[in-house]
Amino acid sequence: MTSLNPPSLPAAVFWDMDGTLVDTEPYWMASEVELVGSFGGEWTHDDGLTLVGLGLWNSAEVLRSRGVDLTPDEIVQWLTTRVQQKLDEQGVPWRPGARELLAELKERGIPTALVTMSVRRMAEQIVSNIPFDAFDVIVSGDEVGEPKPHPEPYLRAAELLGVEPADSVAIEDSLVGLASAVASGATSIGVPHIVPLPESDEHTLWTTLDGKTADDIVTLATSKAALR
């Protein structure tokens, strides 16, 4: 039986961070070059592309295989500290339209979660640079057992917010992140940045968030719900 008072959609909007909310991928790639180079190795731009969207501990294992003689935890902490230094020195590079859309969602009272594979201290640094109460919850890479592309990060965000993933929308920029969002059951939006994203019936592609509004999110969530 259809409810006489169906829930307003979306129940929540989940945001990826690196590459979606902020353009930090160049900071990560430069830091990877520095780290591998400090052990006498070479790390190219194409090498960096293979890590986009991966969990940091998974990336650490790749870097170890390329000669970085540190433990995975040491690699994660070193990279995170270096990227945070770049954020302090060079500023937070916001993706076009991201903060504006986030602000409009908050004005509409739609719950939001930041779902990132970066560690919490870096996520909190980014969030502290947003001049409004941007996120109701943060799910970070050091707080989940399974990183993206596993659905756990998005399922955890839904649990913390008390919403159904299928009633929510996720915004991502990477193949790995989209796989995680789709697997969680959320209506998934891919906004390509560093790496191209394929057309698929499983997700919606937007070329940019610039000019996108809360109404666009509501319309997409409602249309997807009507197809279920």
C-alpha angles and dihedrals in degrees: 000000000000114000116248087219108038115189119266111258134264098034088196142345119230118205129202111214117206109063094001108056096015133022095232098133092097088054091052093047093049090049091051090052090052094048098047090043091054087063093048096261135120126238119187134199089254089053089053092052090061090063098049108125096003123130111264094241090052089050089049091059090052090051091048088054087056094057105275101145098205134100117263090252091051091050093050092049093046094050093044092050092048093049090047089053090053090050090053094045101038103024135242109301105213121204114243113275095358100112092041092053092044091052092050092050090052091048088054091053095244111151116241136199131192108221110188139157089216115098121266097254091060093043090053090049090055094045091050088063093060110094095220138046094279107172134036092201140007124213111191135188094253091056102058131072095216122037127211130318082049111083093232096101093055094040088053091051091051091049093051092050094043094236136124113254090222090060092052138078126227125199118205141163103199138065090237093050094046090051089054093048094046092047090054090058096245122140098257130212121193118204106185117221123146095006128035119248125215127238110255142164086230095068143018122242123217117182091214143353090228107116094009116131140198087258089061090054092047092048092051094047092048094048092049091049090053089058094055 
